[in-house]
């Protein structure tokens, strides 16, 4: 029974962490959307392999400092998927009228 309570408590903690992750991904996606608009206005390409390599190197370095259970390949795969979605958002944005972005949307709300 104590094991079940521990599992329940851990799962509850994961649910709370997931809420934070989704909020952060939402904030990141809003930034990506704005970047896509700027790229579109300036005629810049959506896909920037050097920038993506820089992001991957940065998150791998952070991950190493944390010393957690995710290895460098796992963190790279997660971020490759995040950046795939970022490019998708930017491609969609390039086809539609810009939507005003509220700077308050980038602040984490409680």
HELIX and SHEET records of a PDB file:
HELIX    1   1 UNK A    2  UNK A   42  1                                  41    
HELIX    2   2 UNK A   49  UNK A   66  1                                  18    
HELIX    3   3 UNK A   72  UNK A   94  1                                  23    
HELIX    4   4 UNK A  103  UNK A  106  5                                   4    
END                                                                             
